[in-house]
Amino acid sequence: MHKPPWVFTEDGAIMAATILRSERAVAMSVYAVRAFVRMRQELLTSAAVLKRLSRIDRKRLDHDVVLRDVVDQLMLLLARPPERPRCRIGFQPGAP
């Protein structure tokens, strides 16, 4: 069972304008075509923005790893050195 479409495609809007030929039909077809053009532009812009955000996110993840490594290395430098056992000064009976 085939159901008729509820909406026009861009090509369908152009075909309707050529077939119907009334001023109103032409105006509505032009309006629909402009809407399709605008929608296509918005989708392309959105895709470009999403692609750029994806690249930025990957760079951020890479930078996070590098920064975490730098912080770990700095923390090692800032950490107190371990206590060494101190030698007693002076005479110690039984020492070699």
C-alpha positions, 0 to 999 in steps of 0.5 A, a space after each residue: 500500500 502506497 501513501 502519498 507524501 505529506 511534504 514536498 522535496 526541493 525538487 517537488 516544490 520546483 515541479 509544483 511551481 512549473 505545473 500550477 503556474 499560479 502566483 500563489 503556487 510560485 510564491 509558495 514554491 520559492 518559499 519552500 526552495 529557500 527553506 530547503 537551501 537555508 536548511 542545507 546551509 544550516 546542516 553543513 554549518 552544523 556538520 562543520 562545527 561538530 567536526 571542529 569540536 571533535 578535533 578540539 576535543 581530541 586535542 584537549 584529551 591529548 593535552 590533558 594526558 601531557 599536562 597530567 604527566 607534567 604535573 606528576 613530574 612536578 609533584 615528584 620534584 616538589 616531594 620531600 626526599 625520603 629520610 636517610 638513616 643518619 649516622 651517629 657522630 662520635 665513638 660507637 662501641 662495637 662499630 667496625 
